């Protein structure tokens, strides 16, 4: 009897360790700040962003489902981000080319960060930029795997407990 309890405790400890060792789910980072312009992208093509100092290096960060590389999306993957650097032209406009998947899912946000020509850190003519805090946390959809895995572990534990009880009852009846 002592060995059965030890095995059960070890099994539950291993299952719990595996459950909690799963990587944490995080939202992709969207840069914000006084020198950042944030745009929601709804279609493919070049996205020009004006208002930067001529010749300034501008970092474009695309955030959305399945974002990879520099353009950059494939369908039905977790929300991720990718960045590319571009140089503003003589008029202070930097352009990034965005290609969304055939069936885009969710929202895609393009953030452009660089030295602004207006040097306005109060928001003023920031062409749609935001000083809001980034979204953090998780949504229920991203926890579905954990719920299913946890349910499977509970079901497996109940099955083992019932099987042990049946075996014990049969052994007592034979004695």
ROMI-885500 format. One record per residue (C-alpha): residue number from 0; residue in three letters; z, x, y. Coordinates in nm, 2 decimals, padded with zeros to 4 digits, m for minus. Example, Ala and Ser with C-alpha at 12.3 -4.5 7.8 and 13.67 -1.06 7.14 Angstrom:
// residues 2
[site 0 'ALA' [00.78 01.23 m00.45]]
[site 1 'SER' [00.71 01.37 m00.11]]
***
This chain:
// residues 175
[site 0 'UNK' [00.00 00.00 00.00]]
[site 1 'UNK' [00.09 00.28 00.24]]
[site 2 'UNK' [m00.26 00.44 00.20]]
[site 3 'UNK' [m00.44 00.11 00.27]]
[site 4 'UNK' [m00.25 00.07 00.60]]
[site 5 'UNK' [m00.32 00.43 00.70]]
[site 6 'UNK' [m00.70 00.38 00.63]]
[site 7 'UNK' [m00.70 00.05 00.83]]
[site 8 'UNK' [m00.52 00.21 01.13]]
[site 9 'UNK' [m00.76 00.51 01.11]]
[site 10 'UNK' [m01.06 00.28 01.10]]
[site 11 'UNK' [m00.95 00.08 01.40]]
[site 12 'UNK' [m00.87 00.40 01.59]]
[site 13 'UNK' [m01.21 00.53 01.52]]
[site 14 'UNK' [m01.38 00.20 01.62]]
[site 15 'UNK' [m01.17 00.19 01.94]]
[site 16 'UNK' [m01.26 00.55 02.03]]
[site 17 'UNK' [m01.63 00.48 01.98]]
[site 18 'UNK' [m01.60 00.17 02.20]]
[site 19 'UNK' [m01.44 00.35 02.48]]
[site 20 'UNK' [m01.64 00.67 02.45]]
[site 21 'UNK' [m01.96 00.48 02.54]]
[site 22 'UNK' [m02.10 00.59 02.87]]
[site 23 'UNK' [m02.00 00.40 03.18]]
[site 24 'UNK' [m02.25 00.18 03.33]]
[site 25 'UNK' [m02.33 00.26 03.70]]
[site 26 'UNK' [m02.57 00.14 03.96]]
[site 27 'UNK' [m02.83 00.37 04.10]]
[site 28 'UNK' [m02.75 00.52 04.43]]
[site 29 'UNK' [m02.93 00.39 04.74]]
[site 30 'UNK' [m02.89 00.64 05.03]]
[site 31 'UNK' [m02.75 00.48 05.35]]
[site 32 'UNK' [m02.66 00.62 05.69]]
[site 33 'UNK' [m02.77 00.64 06.04]]
[site 34 'UNK' [m03.09 00.84 05.96]]
[site 35 'UNK' [m03.19 00.62 05.67]]
[site 36 'UNK' [m03.44 00.34 05.67]]
[site 37 'UNK' [m03.42 00.09 05.38]]
[site 38 'UNK' [m03.72 m00.13 05.28]]
[site 39 'UNK' [m03.75 m00.38 05.00]]
[site 40 'UNK' [m04.08 m00.30 04.81]]
[site 41 'UNK' [m04.27 m00.60 04.67]]
[site 42 'UNK' [m04.61 m00.46 04.60]]
[site 43 'UNK' [m04.80 m00.14 04.51]]
[site 44 'UNK' [m04.94 00.10 04.77]]
[site 45 'UNK' [m04.85 00.33 05.05]]
[site 46 'UNK' [m04.54 00.25 05.25]]
[site 47 'UNK' [m04.54 00.41 05.59]]
[site 48 'UNK' [m04.21 00.46 05.77]]
[site 49 'UNK' [m04.22 00.55 06.14]]
[site 50 'UNK' [m03.95 00.68 06.37]]
[site 51 'UNK' [m03.89 01.03 06.23]]
[site 52 'UNK' [m03.93 01.36 06.42]]
[site 53 'UNK' [m04.28 01.50 06.39]]
[site 54 'UNK' [m04.29 01.75 06.10]]
[site 55 'UNK' [m03.95 01.64 05.97]]
[site 56 'UNK' [m03.89 01.64 05.59]]
[site 57 'UNK' [m03.83 01.29 05.48]]
[site 58 'UNK' [m03.67 01.21 05.14]]
[site 59 'UNK' [m03.79 00.88 04.99]]
[site 60 'UNK' [m03.57 00.73 04.72]]
[site 61 'UNK' [m03.70 00.44 04.51]]
[site 62 'UNK' [m03.44 00.23 04.33]]
[site 63 'UNK' [m03.52 m00.03 04.08]]
[site 64 'UNK' [m03.56 m00.12 03.71]]
[site 65 'UNK' [m03.73 00.16 03.52]]
[site 66 'UNK' [m03.79 00.40 03.82]]
[site 67 'UNK' [m03.91 00.74 03.71]]
[site 68 'UNK' [m04.09 01.03 03.87]]
[site 69 'UNK' [m04.22 01.02 04.22]]
[site 70 'UNK' [m04.39 00.68 04.25]]
[site 71 'UNK' [m04.25 00.53 04.01]]
[site 72 'UNK' [m04.17 00.25 03.78]]
[site 73 'UNK' [m04.20 00.13 03.42]]
[site 74 'UNK' [m04.08 m00.21 03.30]]
[site 75 'UNK' [m03.76 m00.33 03.14]]
[site 76 'UNK' [m03.54 m00.03 03.18]]
[site 77 'UNK' [m03.20 00.02 03.35]]
[site 78 'UNK' [m03.19 00.03 03.73]]
[site 79 'UNK' [m03.24 00.40 03.82]]
[site 80 'UNK' [m03.37 00.60 04.11]]
[site 81 'UNK' [m03.61 00.88 04.18]]
[site 82 'UNK' [m03.68 01.08 04.49]]
[site 83 'UNK' [m03.97 01.26 04.65]]
[site 84 'UNK' [m04.00 01.46 04.97]]
[site 85 'UNK' [m04.28 01.40 05.23]]
[site 86 'UNK' [m04.34 01.54 05.57]]
[site 87 'UNK' [m04.37 01.32 05.88]]
[site 88 'UNK' [m04.70 01.35 06.06]]
[site 89 'UNK' [m04.75 01.43 06.43]]
[site 90 'UNK' [m04.66 01.07 06.52]]
[site 91 'UNK' [m04.33 01.08 06.32]]
[site 92 'UNK' [m04.46 00.86 06.03]]
[site 93 'UNK' [m04.39 00.96 05.67]]
[site 94 'UNK' [m04.57 00.77 05.39]]
[site 95 'UNK' [m04.47 00.73 05.02]]
[site 96 'UNK' [m04.70 00.57 04.77]]
[site 97 'UNK' [m04.52 00.32 04.54]]
[site 98 'UNK' [m04.66 00.19 04.20]]
[site 99 'UNK' [m04.46 m00.09 04.05]]
[site 100 'UNK' [m04.49 m00.20 03.68]]
[site 101 'UNK' [m04.74 m00.47 03.58]]
[site 102 'UNK' [m04.45 m00.72 03.56]]
[site 103 'UNK' [m04.19 m00.60 03.81]]
[site 104 'UNK' [m03.83 m00.72 03.73]]
[site 105 'UNK' [m03.56 m00.74 03.99]]
[site 106 'UNK' [m03.58 m00.58 04.33]]
[site 107 'UNK' [m03.71 m00.24 04.43]]
[site 108 'UNK' [m03.57 m00.06 04.73]]
[site 109 'UNK' [m03.72 00.23 04.91]]
[site 110 'UNK' [m03.49 00.44 05.13]]
[site 111 'UNK' [m03.64 00.70 05.37]]
[site 112 'UNK' [m03.39 00.96 05.50]]
[site 113 'UNK' [m03.47 01.23 05.75]]
[site 114 'UNK' [m03.43 01.34 06.11]]
[site 115 'UNK' [m03.49 01.04 06.33]]
[site 116 'UNK' [m03.67 01.07 06.65]]
[site 117 'UNK' [m03.46 00.81 06.83]]
[site 118 'UNK' [m03.14 01.00 06.73]]
[site 119 'UNK' [m02.96 00.67 06.74]]
[site 120 'UNK' [m02.66 00.66 06.51]]
[site 121 'UNK' [m02.55 00.32 06.62]]
[site 122 'UNK' [m02.82 00.13 06.44]]
[site 123 'UNK' [m03.03 00.03 06.74]]
[site 124 'UNK' [m03.40 00.10 06.67]]
[site 125 'UNK' [m03.34 00.21 06.31]]
[site 126 'UNK' [m03.63 00.01 06.18]]
[site 127 'UNK' [m03.44 m00.18 05.92]]
[site 128 'UNK' [m03.19 00.08 05.82]]
[site 129 'UNK' [m02.85 m00.02 05.72]]
[site 130 'UNK' [m02.50 00.13 05.75]]
[site 131 'UNK' [m02.36 m00.09 05.47]]
[site 132 'UNK' [m02.18 00.05 05.18]]
[site 133 'UNK' [m02.38 00.09 04.86]]
[site 134 'UNK' [m02.34 m00.18 04.59]]
[site 135 'UNK' [m02.11 m00.07 04.31]]
[site 136 'UNK' [m01.99 m00.22 03.99]]
[site 137 'UNK' [m02.17 m00.38 03.70]]
[site 138 'UNK' [m02.32 m00.72 03.63]]
[site 139 'UNK' [m02.26 m00.93 03.32]]
[site 140 'UNK' [m02.61 m00.85 03.17]]
[site 141 'UNK' [m02.53 m00.48 03.15]]
[site 142 'UNK' [m02.22 m00.55 02.95]]
[site 143 'UNK' [m02.39 m00.76 02.68]]
[site 144 'UNK' [m02.42 m00.46 02.44]]
[site 145 'UNK' [m02.04 m00.40 02.47]]
[site 146 'UNK' [m01.97 m00.77 02.41]]
[site 147 'UNK' [m02.19 m00.78 02.10]]
[site 148 'UNK' [m02.05 m00.45 01.96]]
[site 149 'UNK' [m01.69 m00.57 02.02]]
[site 150 'UNK' [m01.77 m00.90 01.84]]
[site 151 'UNK' [m01.92 m00.71 01.55]]
[site 152 'UNK' [m01.61 m00.49 01.52]]
[site 153 'UNK' [m01.38 m00.80 01.53]]
[site 154 'UNK' [m01.59 m00.97 01.26]]
[site 155 'UNK' [m01.59 m00.66 01.04]]
[site 156 'UNK' [m01.22 m00.63 01.07]]
[site 157 'UNK' [m01.17 m00.99 00.98]]
[site 158 'UNK' [m01.40 m00.95 00.68]]
[site 159 'UNK' [m01.20 m00.65 00.56]]
[site 160 'UNK' [m00.87 m00.83 00.61]]
[site 161 'UNK' [m00.99 m01.14 00.41]]
[site 162 'UNK' [m01.14 m00.93 00.13]]
[site 163 'UNK' [m00.81 m00.74 00.10]]
[site 164 'UNK' [m00.61 m01.06 00.09]]
[site 165 'UNK' [m00.84 m01.21 m00.18]]
[site 166 'UNK' [m00.81 m00.88 m00.39]]
[site 167 'UNK' [m00.43 m00.89 m00.35]]
[site 168 'UNK' [m00.41 m01.25 m00.46]]
[site 169 'UNK' [m00.63 m01.19 m00.76]]
[site 170 'UNK' [m00.42 m00.89 m00.86]]
[site 171 'UNK' [m00.10 m01.10 m00.84]]
[site 172 'UNK' [m00.25 m01.38 m01.05]]
[site 173 'UNK' [m00.34 m01.14 m01.33]]
[site 174 'UNK' [00.01 m00.99 m01.34]]
***
